[in-house]
Amino acid sequence: MYFIVVLVFFATCIWVFTDAKSRVAAGERLEPIESPWGWFWGCFLLWIVFFPWYLIRNSNSKAVTKPTLTRIVEQISEPLNRQ
């Protein structure tokens, strides 16, 4: 059970980073934290605050693409495939 919680934690942190990165690449402005790395570290250090904040803050913006489960898995496994 503990492993699943840790896996979900890391997966959501990585998803926030990749989603923020794709939004910045598409020309969207992230506020109040403008850097994808800033959102990642915020989620990593204080997940209970930053993850819901990211979801609420960016749910009203024009999404480039809504990530599907398949896309999330591909984004998470991409760094693993490079090794």
JOBEL-V499268 format. One record per residue. N is the residue number from 1. RES is the residue in three letters. PSI is psi in radians with two decimals (none if undefined). D_FIRST is the distance of its C-alpha to the first C-alpha in Angstrom with 2 decimals. Layout:
N&RES&PSI&D_FIRST ; N&RES&PSI&D_FIRST
This chain:
1&MET&-0.76&0.00 ; 2&TYR&-0.70&3.79 ; 3&PHE&-0.71&5.37 ; 4&ILE&-0.72&5.27 ; 5&VAL&-0.76&6.56 ; 6&VAL&-0.70&8.87 ; 7&LEU&-0.77&9.94 ; 8&VAL&-0.71&10.88 ; 9&PHE&-0.92&12.60 ; 10&PHE&-0.68&14.60 ; 11&ALA&-0.72&15.42 ; 12&THR&-0.62&16.83 ; 13&CYS&-0.76&18.77 ; 14&ILE&-0.68&20.26 ; 15&TRP&-0.76&21.06 ; 16&VAL&-0.78&22.86 ; 17&PHE&-0.86&24.84 ; 18&THR&-0.64&25.89 ; 19&ASP&-0.77&26.79 ; 20&ALA&-0.69&28.77 ; 21&LYS&-0.73&30.44 ; 22&SER&-0.59&31.55 ; 23&ARG&-0.72&32.88 ; 24&VAL&-0.72&34.86 ; 25&ALA&-0.53&36.20 ; 26&ALA&-0.02&37.39 ; 27&GLY&0.11&39.26 ; 28&GLU&2.61&37.15 ; 29&ARG&2.17&37.08 ; 30&LEU&2.31&33.86 ; 31&GLU&2.61&34.46 ; 32&PRO&-0.23&34.22 ; 33&ILE&2.05&32.36 ; 34&GLU&-0.24&34.25 ; 35&SER&2.36&32.37 ; 36&PRO&-0.62&29.28 ; 37&TRP&-0.60&28.37 ; 38&GLY&-0.75&28.82 ; 39&TRP&-0.70&26.33 ; 40&PHE&-0.89&23.83 ; 41&TRP&-0.57&24.28 ; 42&GLY&-0.79&24.28 ; 43&CYS&-0.68&20.87 ; 44&PHE&-0.72&19.60 ; 45&LEU&-0.57&21.14 ; 46&LEU&1.16&20.84 ; 47&TRP&-0.74&18.46 ; 48&ILE&-0.38&18.62 ; 49&VAL&-0.88&22.38 ; 50&PHE&-0.62&23.12 ; 51&PHE&-0.89&20.82 ; 52&PRO&-0.62&22.14 ; 53&TRP&-0.76&25.54 ; 54&TYR&-0.76&25.60 ; 55&LEU&-0.79&24.73 ; 56&ILE&-0.77&27.38 ; 57&ARG&-0.68&29.90 ; 58&ASN&0.01&29.91 ; 59&SER&-0.45&29.57 ; 60&ASN&-0.23&33.27 ; 61&SER&2.87&34.46 ; 62&LYS&1.90&35.74 ; 63&ALA&2.40&32.87 ; 64&VAL&-1.00&33.96 ; 65&THR&2.42&31.53 ; 66&LYS&2.14&28.46 ; 67&PRO&2.38&25.72 ; 68&THR&2.95&24.36 ; 69&LEU&-0.69&21.06 ; 70&THR&-0.77&23.10 ; 71&ARG&-0.69&24.66 ; 72&ILE&-0.78&21.48 ; 73&VAL&-0.72&20.13 ; 74&GLU&-0.73&23.61 ; 75&GLN&-0.64&23.71 ; 76&ILE&-0.68&20.45 ; 77&SER&-0.22&21.51 ; 78&GLU&-0.85&25.12 ; 79&PRO&-0.52&24.84 ; 80&LEU&-0.58&23.15 ; 81&ASN&-0.40&26.06 ; 82&ARG&-0.43&28.65 ; 83&GLN&none&27.83
